[in-house]
Structure formats: structure tokens, C-alpha cells
Amino acid sequence: MYNRQKVYEYAEKWAHNRNPRYYNYESIGGDCTNFGSQCIFAGCNQMNYAKNIGWYYINGNSKSPSWTGVEFLFKFLISNKGAGPKGKAVNIDKLNVGDIIQLSFDGVKFSHTLVVIKNGIDIYNTYIAAHTDDVFGKGIYEYNFKKYRCVHILD
């Protein structure tokens, strides 16, 4: 069972800090998806250690591409049939606390992962937590993006 309260509590605790258990990727491409994965893990407490298609973190050098990569996380969540979290692409009005939003700033490539901490019916009523630009309680509408996509983590 996905514990959305634990996701919220983790995001609140670590949005403006770094959990020393995890490597900080901010200086080598960004830490947003790493933080998103940490939040999801706080809610599901189960990794998927499948070598090429899994979602796991052992240390900064031993992790799956889906743990830190925007596209890889999306593909893992919506196609996972094994252990760990499973997701479904949905409209923004179907999101809950602990779900994921990914942004495309150029309209082509998705490059930023956000964790929902307060869900609403549109971008003006949905608030997130994220790393790289460390935020907790920022509105989606405050970003200058061209496209977004939403993933509901299944219970």
C-alpha cells in the first residue's frame, strides 16, 4: 500500500536539505528525480532490483537509470509489472499527494520531476516539492514550462 502521508512527511523534511543516505546529483545534471525517487520510496518502501529495467538505489555509483533520470523514471513507473511502485499517466485533476509531475521546458524533452504535496484540479491549485531548485509548497503555475505530464502512483 502506497503511504502518501509518508511521502508528504519525507518531502517536507528533505525538500530544503539533503538526506545523507543519498548522493546529491545537483552538480552533475540535477537532483530532482533522485529526490522524487526518494519520496516515492518513502511511500512504498520497495525497490525493484531488475538490472536493466528496475528502480533501485544502493549508492551514488550503483543505482538504476530510473532512480535519477526523468524519462527513465516515467517509463519505469508506467510499465512496471514487478516489485516496486507502479504508476499510470493521468490528467492533473486525478493526482494525489505523493504523485509525480514532470515538466518540459522546451516542449520536446521532459527534464524536471516534481512531487505533489497538495493536489488540485489544475496547475493553479496543485503544489509540489522538488530539488535542484529546492522548494516545498511551490505552485506548478510558477514554473515557465511548455508541457507537463502526470503520473499517479497506484495503491
ChimeraX attribute file (.defattr): number of C-alpha atoms within 10 A of each C-alpha:
attribute: neighborCount
match mode: 1-to-1
recipient: residues
	/A:1	9
	/A:2	18
	/A:3	16
	/A:4	22
	/A:5	14
	/A:6	18
	/A:7	25
	/A:8	23
	/A:9	15
	/A:10	19
	/A:11	28
	/A:12	18
	/A:13	13
	/A:14	19
	/A:15	23
	/A:16	16
	/A:17	11
	/A:18	15
	/A:19	14
	/A:20	7
	/A:21	9
	/A:22	14
	/A:23	14
	/A:24	18
	/A:25	17
	/A:26	13
	/A:27	8
	/A:28	7
	/A:29	11
	/A:30	18
	/A:31	23
	/A:32	28
	/A:33	28
	/A:34	26
	/A:35	30
	/A:36	29
	/A:37	24
	/A:38	23
	/A:39	28
	/A:40	28
	/A:41	22
	/A:42	21
	/A:43	23
	/A:44	20
	/A:45	14
	/A:46	14
	/A:47	18
	/A:48	17
	/A:49	17
	/A:50	12
	/A:51	11
	/A:52	9
	/A:53	17
	/A:54	23
	/A:55	27
	/A:56	23
	/A:57	23
	/A:58	11
	/A:59	10
	/A:60	11
	/A:61	8
	/A:62	9
	/A:63	16
	/A:64	21
	/A:65	19
	/A:66	23
	/A:67	21
	/A:68	25
	/A:69	22
	/A:70	21
	/A:71	17
	/A:72	17
	/A:73	24
	/A:74	22
	/A:75	14
	/A:76	21
	/A:77	23
	/A:78	17
	/A:79	13
	/A:80	16
	/A:81	10
	/A:82	13
	/A:83	13
	/A:84	19
	/A:85	25
	/A:86	19
	/A:87	20
	/A:88	15
	/A:89	17
	/A:90	14
	/A:91	14
	/A:92	22
	/A:93	14
	/A:94	15
	/A:95	24
	/A:96	19
	/A:97	22
	/A:98	30
	/A:99	27
	/A:100	30
	/A:101	24
	/A:102	22
	/A:103	23
	/A:104	17
	/A:105	16
	/A:106	12
	/A:107	11
	/A:108	10
	/A:109	12
	/A:110	20
	/A:111	17
	/A:112	23
	/A:113	32
	/A:114	24
	/A:115	29
	/A:116	31
	/A:117	25
	/A:118	19
	/A:119	20
	/A:120	16
	/A:121	12
	/A:122	14
	/A:123	16
	/A:124	12
	/A:125	14
	/A:126	23
	/A:127	22
	/A:128	25
	/A:129	30
	/A:130	27
	/A:131	27
	/A:132	20
	/A:133	13
	/A:134	16
	/A:135	18
	/A:136	21
	/A:137	15
	/A:138	18
	/A:139	17
	/A:140	21
	/A:141	13
	/A:142	10
	/A:143	11
	/A:144	11
	/A:145	15
	/A:146	12
	/A:147	14
	/A:148	18
	/A:149	16
	/A:150	23
	/A:151	24
	/A:152	23
	/A:153	24
	/A:154	13
	/A:155	12
